[in-house]
Amino acid sequence: MNNKYYIRLSRENIKKNAKMYIPYLLICVLMMSMMYVIRSLASNPDFSKLKRGAEALPTLMRYGSYVTAAFAVVILFYSNSFILKRRNSEFGLLNILGMEKRHIAKLMLLETIYVAVITLVAGCITGLALERAVHLIFTKMLGDDAVDIGYHISAKSMLEAFIMIAVTLFATYLFTIRKLHFSNPVELLSGAKKGEKEPKTKLFMTIVGFLFIFAGYGLSFFVTDLTNNFSMIFMAVIFVIIGTYLLFIAGIIAMLKLLKKKKSYYYKTKHFTTLSGLVYRMKRNSVGLASTAVLSTMVLITVSSTMALMAGIEGHLPKHDAIVKVNYDNTGEETAKVEAKIAERVKTKKVDKNASARFNFKGRKTMDLVPFEKQDYSEGATHLYETKPGMEGGVKSDDRFDITVMPWYMINTEFSRDEQEDVLFKKEADEILESYRTGDGEVIIETFSDEFDGMKEFKLLGRTYKIKEVKNKAGLSSDHLTVFFSSSREVLDLVKAYNEISPMNSDVFYELDIDYDEPTAKADEAMRTVADINETVNLNDTAYIDPMRLRSVDKSDAMMAYGSIFFLGLFLGTLFIFETILIIYYKQLTEGYEDADRFRIMQSVGMSEAEVKTSIRSQILLVFFLPLITAIVHTVFAFPMVGRLLAYMGLDSTKTYLKCTLAGFGGYVVLYTVIYVLTAKMYYSIIRKRT
């Protein structure tokens, strides 16, 4: 036979088996395109222009490309195994008709080259188009700081993506040739119709599967400190994956056999045919079902967790457009200068000025608190904290209280969480803030000491306050108190009273919370000039401005931190979804051809078409939705561990993760149902044509 004949025959074979080859070609093109896009993003030199997170983004993308390559290899081998099974009879017939195995190998090589060439051409075109779309989405997601990331075409990345696909295709070709070499024509001819022996009930494997599942779930619930047990996440994942495969391989068979023993259930037309078929073929189906369950779990966890990180960004941001803090402004004059400069340069909708202060008191032993005296400070001291060491004649540490006072709404909710509470079930920021709310004449005290336990009143500078609550904070020093009042007015009243009787003024700190009445970008630029103390404000020698917080900058930082993670999560989630769809497609296609012969026999012995359809529907529903239910259960039990991991990554709200998980469930169930409807139609059409 000449080469033209082989070329024509290989081309005709691909056309004839279009139902199997078209999805295979699509997945080759998609894998190459996705591999190119993520490698191109990782090598984009414009990332170096970013001010924040530039070193993290390419690294994330590079790791994502490794995951993409690994799944591409798995999915191509999996798809090839389905195609090979359906074509076994074709190879056997060619062999019987006189075509030697080396000729079949040559034919398969030409088919592989066809697939590779189509993948190269379509992959390049699709990859470039996809990269353009991804670039627009990615830069939009990262915000204003990403405007300098240009559209980057990387020939090297394209070559790397094609080489990965080509090597994988060649490996599948070698795998096919090996199977041909060790088979005979009769085996090949009957290979597509070869049934499964009824599997034995493997009780031990079922028990071991349950143990692995329970171990993985247990790690998720009971390992609360992930900082010292980070490897437990990996162990939990491995345990659940192993347990899932064992239960699908052995546990489902045991369940089906139990149902067969229940005569009232088994001896019904729709149950009889369904259970009989499932029991005989479950050994093969179980691996595909378990793979679908694991991939679906990956989709749910990946998408919902990265979506939660993005949704939680708002919780990290200031409530105001800008925050300016002036430190050690004991008279308030320096803050007034800053306010005037802001009014001069920025159009503001509202400016809230809040004050906090720090005092030094002695008299802790008797709780008759009075300010330090002159001899208690170091020579030439200018601030309260410049006191004489307690063991050298100054106030002993067990007789002093350093007191910080502030209005309750200035509380830092992150630092005010209970150190002992589980990071997964920690209080929401709004709940914490509300718990510090105080009315006129009320205070809340944070302290490490126990002097205030059981006390109802707190006396300070001749004023008596009602103690609403004493919060014991392990992070404070034993001689420090933080006292929360109802407003800045009460704080400033205390400052005035303290300064009247103290030889050294209290240390006062002001916070200006600013909301703009003009475009954010313009106002931010003006605010940056206000922060230039030496040139614009000329504060005195002791006062200074903290690094200014701009909401837009904080948002950009958060987008840099979480935007790329979210993008990678969606990218990998899409990859897992396509792999799941392909597994389901080939499974439905293969079983459609296998079940057609079985149902034709059933019809020939008196089974009506309606009964055939009912039996088919019952079987498909059971097989199709079991992995989805398993994935949802796995995701529910993974919630504590994933939630704690997200908390360590900065997600402050468990409610946000819960909402995103529920949204993920809803979206994936809809998608999975659509896949079911489409593949079920294909399955029914095969059954109708062949029965």
ABEGO torsion letter per residue (X at the ends): XBAAAAAAAAAAAAAAAAAAAAAAAAAAAAAAAAAAAAAAAAABAAAAABABGAAAAAAAAAAAAAAAAAAAAAAAAAAAAAAAAAAAAAAAAAAAAGBBAAAAAAAAAAAAAAAAAAAAAAAAAAAAAAAAAAAAAAAAAAEAAAAABBBBBBAAAAAAAAAAAAAAAAAAAAAAAAAAAABBAAAAAAAAABBBBBBBBBAAAAAAAAAAAAAAAAAAAABABAAAAAAAAAAAAAAAAAAAAAAAAAAAAAAAAAAAABAAAABBAAAAAAAAAAAAAAAAAAAAAAAAAAAAAAAAAAAAAAAAAAAAAAAABBABABBBBBBGBAAGAAAAAAAAAAAAABBBABBBBBBBBBBBBBGAAAGBBBBBBAAABBBGBABAABBBBAAAGBBBAAABBBBBBBBAAABBAAAABBAABBAAABBBAAAAAAAABBBBGBBBBBBABAAABGBABBBBGGBBBBBABBBBBAABBAABBBBBBABAAAAAAAAAAAAAABABBBBBBBBBBBBBABBAAAAAAAAAAAABAAAAAGBBAABBBBBBBBAAAAAAAAAAAAAAAAAAAAAAAAAAAAAAAAAAAAAAAAAAAAAAAAAAAAAAAGBBAAAAAAAAAAAAAAAAAAAAAAAAAAAAAAAAAAAAAAAAAGBABAAAAAAAAAAAAAAAAAAAAAAAAAAAAAAAAAAAAAX
